[in-house]
Amino acid sequence: MVYKNTFTEAAAYARIYAPFELNIRIAPIERLPEIGMDIMALSKYPVLYVTRTGYIPFATKSEIMRRCSANLFLLGGEESISEWVAYALSTLTKGKVYRIIECCTTNENR
C-alpha cells in the first residue's frame, strides 16, 4: 500500500508529541493531499489515518488501544469514513466516537 509509511509516521508522531492526549482526530488517508503532508504542522490533537474502504492499519489500531479511553473525532461524513469503520474504531476505545462533518458555505450563502 502506498500510504503504509504515512500510517506509521502519524502514529509515531502521536506517540512522541502528544503521548497522553485523549482526543484523537481520525482522517481518511484519501484526504491527505487536502490535509497536508506535514502532520507536525497540525494542532496538538494527533491525527491518525484509516482508509475510506474500511482498512484500519495496525499502527492506527495500536495507538488508539494504547490510549485506552481516547475520544475519536472522525473527520468527514459517511462518504469519507464509513459507518462500519466508525463502529470498528469504537471497539478499540472506552472513549466516545464523534463525527465532524465539515460545512462548506458558498458565496451565495454569505
C-alpha positions in Angstrom: 0.0 0.0 0.0 1.3 3.4 -0.9 0.4 5.1 2.4 1.9 2.5 4.7 4.6 4.8 5.9 2.1 7.6 6.5 0.1 5.4 8.8 3.2 4.5 10.8 4.6 8.1 10.9 1.3 9.5 12.1 1.1 7.0 14.9 4.7 7.6 15.8 4.2 11.4 15.8 1.1 11.0 18.1 3.1 8.7 20.5 6.1 11.1 20.7 4.5 14.6 20.6 1.1 14.0 22.3 1.5 10.8 24.3 -1.2 11.4 26.8 -3.8 13.4 24.6 -7.1 11.7 24.8 -8.7 13.5 21.8 -7.6 12.0 18.5 -8.7 13.0 15.0 -9.3 10.2 12.6 -9.0 11.2 8.9 -9.3 9.1 5.7 -5.9 8.7 4.1 -7.5 9.7 0.8 -7.8 13.3 2.1 -4.1 13.5 2.9 -3.5 15.9 0.0 -6.1 18.3 1.4 -4.9 18.0 5.0 -1.2 18.3 4.0 1.8 16.0 4.2 3.3 17.8 7.2 1.4 16.2 10.2 3.7 18.1 12.6 2.0 21.4 11.5 -1.3 20.2 12.8 -2.6 21.3 16.2 -1.9 19.5 19.5 -4.5 16.9 18.7 -2.9 13.9 16.9 -4.3 12.7 13.6 -4.4 9.0 12.7 -5.5 7.7 9.4 -7.8 5.0 8.0 -9.0 4.3 4.5 -12.4 5.1 3.2 -12.9 1.5 2.1 -12.5 0.2 5.7 -8.8 -0.6 6.3 -7.7 0.3 9.8 -3.9 -0.1 9.8 -2.2 -1.8 12.7 -0.3 1.4 13.6 -3.7 3.3 14.0 -5.3 0.5 16.0 -2.3 0.2 18.3 -2.1 3.9 19.1 -5.9 4.1 19.8 -5.7 1.0 22.1 -2.6 2.3 23.9 -4.6 5.3 25.0 -7.4 3.1 26.2 -10.0 5.9 26.8 -9.4 8.1 23.8 -12.2 10.1 22.3 -12.1 9.8 18.5 -13.2 12.6 16.2 -13.9 11.3 12.7 -13.3 13.9 10.0 -16.0 13.8 7.4 -19.3 12.1 6.7 -20.0 8.5 5.8 -18.6 9.1 2.3 -15.2 9.8 3.9 -15.3 7.2 6.8 -17.9 4.5 6.6 -20.2 3.6 9.5 -18.5 0.2 9.5 -15.1 1.9 10.1 -16.7 4.1 12.8 -18.1 1.0 14.6 -14.8 -0.9 14.3 -12.9 2.1 15.7 -15.4 2.4 18.6 -14.5 -1.2 19.7 -10.9 -0.1 20.2 -11.5 2.6 22.8 -13.5 3.1 26.0 -14.0 6.7 24.9 -16.6 8.2 22.7 -16.6 8.4 18.9 -17.8 11.6 17.3 -18.2 12.5 13.6 -17.2 16.0 12.5 -19.0 16.9 9.2 -17.5 19.9 7.6 -20.0 22.5 6.4 -19.0 24.5 3.3 -20.5 27.8 2.5 -20.8 29.2 -1.0 -20.7 32.9 -1.9 -24.5 32.8 -2.2 -24.8 31.9 1.5 -22.5 34.5 2.9 
